[in-house]
Amino acid sequence: MGEQGRILIVDDEEHVRKLLQRTLEKAGYDVITAANGQEALDKISSFDVSLVLLDIMMPGLDGFGVLERIPPGLNIPVIMLSAVLDENTKIDSLGLGADDYIGKPFSAEELLTRIKVKLRRTRPGS
């Protein structure tokens, strides 16, 4: 695993996954990706994941469904990424266990800062 930690990017749009992956790898993170909710859950159970970046709107198992199925004992921070910016969606995400919510579009600097803050709280010394 990368020195900074391993981040799982979950988004059904390949160009979004690739852009986020490049950004995070430049910042020193080990990155794995998933194109849908079920693939995300499979990777969470197979890899040591430090943090999940999770899109809400995906076909099949959406981001809310993934949130509900992440075993609570894993204590993996989840940052929701979504173009849906209404207050109820944000509240629902946080209520289901997300640790943060970032509306698309967002800057790389904002994303990296929020990741660093979440990892600092769950991985002392990060």
N, C-alpha and C positions, 0 to 999 in steps of 0.2 A: 504494500500500500504506500502511496505517496506520503511524504513527510507531513503535508498539510492535512491529509485525510482523503477518504474516498467519497466522492459525491455521485449520487445516482440522479441523472436527468431523465425525467419522464415526460415526453411530449410526442404527440402523433405526427407532428410536422418535422420532417427530416432536417430541413434547413435551420430550424430553431435549435434542434439537438446539436447539430454541427457547430453552429455559432457559439452556443453556450459551452460546448466541449472545448473549443479552441480558447475561449476566454479563460476558462477555469484551469486548463492545463498550463497556460502561460503564467498563471498565478501560483503554480506549484501543486495543484490538486491532481489526484488520480481520479479519472472520470470513467464511469460506465453509463450506458444509456439503455433506455427501454422505449419502445414505440407505442406501448399500450399498457393498460392497468394490470393485466394478468402477467405480462412479461416483467413489470415492475415488482410485483409480489414475488415472482420466482427469483429475481436477482436479490431482493432483500433477504430471502431465506438462504441464498447461496453464497453471498459475499458479505464481508464486514463493511457495512455502509455507515459512513459518519454523518451524512445528511442527504435528504432527498429534496430535489427541486421538482415539483409536481404540477403539471398542467391540470386544469379542471375538466375542460371540454375535450373528451376523447371518445371515439366510438367504443361500444362494448362497455367494459368496466371503466367508469370515469374516475376523476380524481377523488370525488367524495367516497366512492366505493373502495378505492385503494386506502384512503385514510381510515375507514372503518375496519379494514382487514389487517392493518399493520399491528403485529402483536405489541401490546403496551409495554411489556417487559423489555423490549429492545431499546427503548429510550432514544430513538432516532429523531432528531429535529426535522421537521418538514416545513418547507417554504412553498406556499402555493404561488403559481405563476398563472395569471389569467388576464384575458382581454375584458372579462366581465368585471365591471368596476362598481356594481351596485352594492349598497351597504348590506343587504340581506345575504348576498353571496359571501361577502367577507365574514359576516357573523356566523353563517353556517359553517364555513371552513374552520374558523377558530373553535367553534363549538364541537366540531368533530375531532379536534386534536391537532390541527395545524398550529405551528409556532409563529408563523408570519404569513403575510399576503402581500405580493407585489403585483401591481397592475402593469400589463403590457401596454405600450412599450416602456422600458426602463433602461437606465444607464448601466454599463458594466461596473462602474465605480459603486453605485448604490447596491447592486447585487453582491459584489465582493465584500462590501462592508457588512451587509446583513449576514452573509455566510460566516464571516469571521466572528461576529458577535455571537451567533448561535453556537458555533463550535467552541468558543471560549467558555461558554456556560456549561457545555456537556463534556468537553475534553480539556481539563485543566492543563495549562502549559501550552495550549494551541495559540 
